Amino acid sequence: MEILKVISALMDYPTPELQTLANPIKDAIQRAREISPAMREELIRFTNGIQSNDIMDLQESYGEHFDRGRSLSLLLFEHVHGESRDRGQAMVDLMDLYEQSGFEITRRELPDYIPMYLEYLSTQEDLKAREGLTDVAHIIGMLSARMKERNCEYACLLDALLMISGAHVDLDELRTKAANEERDDSLEAMDKIWEEEMITFMGDQKGDGQGCPSQNQSPIKLKEETPTAVHWVQPDTANRLAKGE
């Protein structure tokens, strides 16, 4: 499903390469019949913003949205398992799913990184791709609600995914929940998370079983010095790759 490849690229860390691909991406959006005309126009407006804005400003905005706090994390299992031990097994299961489908990860990201998951789904049959979106529809809906609460322009990408999935999600309920949540992206909130994790770490060292140092992660997902965007290719090339040619 080409539109999932498009959304995957748009949701990833913005790069100059992504900007140069804006026109073919907009062409692909126009071809997408899995979303409504209004949604196509919204995605094109979003892509125009990527194309026309200064790349440093785009990257700074991206970091402010997704690298501060956990509530807008683009790691799926962050919203399901948090830092529990179950997260590790979920990662292994997802990696197995990728491998069984012939999907090879060639970049340094965790397998539950949403742009990567979408890239995987884009290689699957339409029905299976929609089922994969339905499996995470509640997470997608919650992220959309939180983004709208924070005036984050990336919300339209999540709304498009919900439309493609066909899943019923009570967005009004999620918006109400998001509006009543305590923000976790302030410096004070992030300091509190660090402090709590340090206490957990020390508690485990004392043998009280409250935490596992090897599984505790920073509340901020650090980017590589040279981020690698999801690889966008033209539709005919994508089809050949999906067939293993």
C-alpha positions as CSV (number, residue, x, y, z in Angstrom):
1,M,0.0,0.0,0.0
2,E,1.9,3.0,-1.3
3,I,0.2,5.6,1.0
4,L,1.7,3.8,4.0
5,K,5.1,4.3,2.6
6,V,4.3,7.9,2.1
7,I,3.1,8.4,5.7
8,S,6.1,6.5,6.9
9,A,8.5,8.9,5.2
10,L,6.6,12.0,6.4
11,M,6.5,10.8,10.0
12,D,10.2,10.2,10.1
13,Y,12.9,12.7,11.1
14,P,12.9,15.5,8.5
15,T,16.0,15.6,6.2
16,P,17.0,17.6,3.1
17,E,16.5,14.4,1.1
18,L,12.9,14.2,2.2
19,Q,12.4,17.8,1.0
20,T,13.8,17.0,-2.4
21,L,11.2,14.1,-2.6
22,A,8.3,16.3,-1.7
23,N,6.9,16.5,-5.3
24,P,6.8,12.7,-6.0
25,I,5.4,12.2,-2.5
26,K,2.6,14.6,-3.3
27,D,1.9,12.8,-6.5
28,A,1.6,9.5,-4.5
29,I,-0.8,11.2,-2.1
30,Q,-3.0,12.3,-5.1
31,R,-3.1,8.6,-6.2
32,A,-4.2,7.3,-2.8
33,R,-7.8,6.2,-2.9
34,E,-7.6,4.7,0.6
35,I,-8.1,8.2,2.0
36,S,-10.7,10.9,1.3
37,P,-10.1,13.8,-1.0
38,A,-10.1,16.1,2.0
39,M,-7.5,14.0,3.7
40,R,-5.4,14.0,0.6
41,E,-5.5,17.8,0.6
42,E,-4.5,17.8,4.2
43,L,-1.5,15.6,3.6
44,I,-0.4,17.7,0.7
45,R,-0.5,20.8,2.8
46,F,1.6,19.0,5.4
47,T,4.1,18.0,2.7
48,N,4.2,21.5,1.4
49,G,5.3,22.6,4.9
50,I,8.1,20.0,4.9
51,Q,9.2,21.2,1.4
52,S,9.1,24.9,2.0
53,N,10.3,25.4,5.6
54,D,13.9,25.6,6.7
55,I,15.3,22.2,7.5
56,M,16.8,23.3,10.8
57,D,13.5,24.6,12.0
58,L,11.8,21.4,10.9
59,Q,14.3,19.3,12.8
60,E,14.0,21.5,15.9
61,S,10.2,21.3,15.9
62,Y,10.4,17.5,15.4
63,G,12.6,17.1,18.4
64,E,10.4,19.3,20.6
65,H,7.4,17.2,19.7
66,F,8.8,13.7,19.9
67,D,12.0,13.7,21.9
68,R,10.7,15.4,25.0
69,G,8.7,13.1,27.3
70,R,7.0,9.8,26.5
71,S,3.4,10.7,25.7
72,L,4.2,11.4,22.0
73,S,6.8,8.7,21.6
74,L,6.8,7.1,18.2
75,L,7.7,3.7,19.7
76,L,4.5,1.6,19.8
77,F,5.4,-0.5,22.8
78,E,6.2,2.6,24.9
79,H,2.4,3.1,25.1
80,V,1.7,-0.6,25.8
81,H,4.5,-2.0,28.0
82,G,6.4,1.1,29.1
83,E,9.6,-0.1,30.8
84,S,8.2,-3.5,31.8
85,R,10.0,-6.7,31.0
86,D,7.2,-7.6,28.6
87,R,8.5,-5.0,26.2
88,G,11.6,-7.1,25.4
89,Q,9.5,-10.1,24.4
90,A,7.2,-7.9,22.3
91,M,10.3,-6.6,20.5
92,V,11.4,-10.1,19.7
93,D,8.0,-11.1,18.5
94,L,7.8,-8.1,16.2
95,M,11.3,-8.8,14.8
96,D,10.2,-12.4,14.1
97,L,7.2,-11.1,12.2
98,Y,9.4,-8.9,10.1
99,E,11.8,-11.7,9.3
100,Q,9.0,-14.1,8.4
101,S,7.7,-11.6,5.9
102,G,11.2,-11.1,4.4
103,F,11.4,-7.5,5.8
104,E,14.9,-6.6,6.6
105,I,15.8,-3.8,9.0
106,T,18.8,-1.8,7.6
107,R,18.8,1.2,10.0
108,R,19.4,1.7,13.7
109,E,15.9,2.0,15.1
110,L,13.9,-0.2,17.4
111,P,11.5,-2.4,15.5
112,D,8.4,-0.7,17.1
113,Y,9.3,2.7,15.7
114,I,6.1,3.6,13.9
115,P,7.6,4.8,10.6
116,M,9.4,1.4,10.4
117,Y,6.2,-0.5,11.2
118,L,4.4,1.4,8.5
119,E,7.2,0.7,6.0
120,Y,6.7,-3.0,6.8
121,L,3.0,-2.8,6.4
122,S,3.4,-1.1,3.1
123,T,5.0,-4.3,1.7
124,Q,2.0,-6.4,2.7
125,E,-1.3,-7.2,1.0
126,D,-3.9,-4.5,1.7
127,L,-6.0,-6.6,4.0
128,K,-3.0,-7.6,6.1
129,A,-1.8,-4.0,6.2
130,R,-5.2,-2.8,7.5
131,E,-5.2,-5.5,10.1
132,G,-1.8,-4.3,11.2
133,L,-3.1,-0.8,11.6
134,T,-6.2,-2.0,13.4
135,D,-4.0,-3.8,15.9
136,V,-2.5,-0.4,17.0
137,A,-5.5,1.8,16.2
138,H,-6.0,2.8,19.9
139,I,-2.4,3.9,20.2
140,I,-2.7,5.9,16.9
141,G,-5.9,7.5,18.1
142,M,-4.3,8.5,21.4
143,L,-1.3,10.0,19.7
144,S,-3.5,11.9,17.4
145,A,-5.5,13.3,20.3
146,R,-2.4,14.3,22.2
147,M,-0.9,16.0,19.1
148,K,-4.0,18.0,18.5
149,E,-4.0,19.1,22.2
150,R,-0.5,20.4,21.6
151,N,-1.2,21.8,18.1
152,C,1.2,19.4,16.5
153,E,0.9,19.4,12.8
154,Y,1.8,15.7,12.6
155,A,-1.7,14.8,13.8
156,C,-3.0,14.6,10.3
157,L,-0.7,11.6,9.6
158,L,-2.2,9.7,12.4
159,D,-5.7,10.6,11.3
160,A,-4.9,9.3,7.8
161,L,-3.8,6.0,9.3
162,L,-7.1,5.6,11.2
163,M,-9.0,6.3,8.0
164,I,-7.0,3.7,6.2
165,S,-7.5,1.1,8.9
166,G,-11.3,1.5,9.1
167,A,-11.1,0.9,12.8
168,H,-13.6,2.6,15.1
169,V,-11.9,4.7,17.7
170,D,-13.8,7.2,19.9
171,L,-11.7,10.2,19.2
172,D,-13.9,12.5,21.3
173,E,-13.2,10.3,24.3
174,L,-9.5,10.3,23.6
175,R,-9.4,14.1,23.1
176,T,-11.1,14.5,26.5
177,K,-8.5,12.2,28.1
178,A,-5.6,14.0,26.4
179,A,-6.9,17.3,27.6
180,N,-6.9,16.1,31.2
181,E,-3.4,14.6,31.1
182,E,-0.5,16.2,32.8
183,R,2.1,17.3,30.3
184,D,5.3,15.3,30.4
185,D,7.4,17.5,28.0
186,S,8.4,20.3,30.4
187,L,11.9,20.4,31.8
188,E,10.4,19.9,35.3
189,A,8.5,16.8,34.2
190,M,11.5,15.3,32.5
191,D,13.7,15.9,35.5
192,K,11.0,14.1,37.6
193,I,11.2,11.1,35.2
194,W,15.0,10.9,35.5
195,E,14.7,11.1,39.3
196,E,12.2,8.3,39.4
197,E,14.3,6.1,37.1
198,M,17.4,6.7,39.3
199,I,15.4,5.5,42.3
200,T,14.3,2.4,40.5
201,F,17.8,1.7,39.4
202,M,19.2,2.0,42.9
203,G,16.3,-0.1,44.3
204,D,17.2,-3.0,41.9
205,Q,20.8,-2.8,43.0
206,K,19.7,-3.4,46.5
207,G,17.9,-6.6,45.4
208,D,14.3,-5.5,45.9
209,G,13.3,-6.5,42.4
210,Q,11.8,-3.1,41.5
211,G,13.6,-2.6,38.3
212,C,16.1,-3.8,35.8
213,P,19.0,-1.4,34.9
214,S,19.5,-3.0,31.5
215,Q,15.9,-2.3,30.4
216,N,15.6,1.3,31.8
217,Q,15.8,3.8,29.0
218,S,16.2,7.5,28.8
219,P,12.8,9.4,28.7
220,I,14.3,11.2,25.7
221,K,15.0,9.2,22.5
222,L,18.3,10.5,21.2
223,K,18.7,10.9,17.5
224,E,21.8,9.8,15.7
225,E,24.1,12.6,14.7
226,T,23.2,11.9,11.1
227,P,19.6,10.7,11.1
228,T,18.7,8.3,8.3
229,A,15.2,8.9,6.9
230,V,12.9,6.1,5.8
231,H,14.0,5.3,2.3
232,W,11.5,6.6,-0.2
233,V,11.5,5.0,-3.7
234,Q,9.3,5.4,-6.7
235,P,6.2,3.0,-6.8
236,D,7.7,0.7,-9.5
237,T,10.9,0.3,-7.6
238,A,8.9,-0.3,-4.4
239,N,6.9,-3.1,-6.1
240,R,10.1,-4.8,-7.2
241,L,11.6,-4.6,-3.8
242,A,8.4,-6.1,-2.2
243,K,8.7,-9.0,-4.6
244,G,12.3,-9.5,-3.8
245,E,13.5,-8.8,-7.4
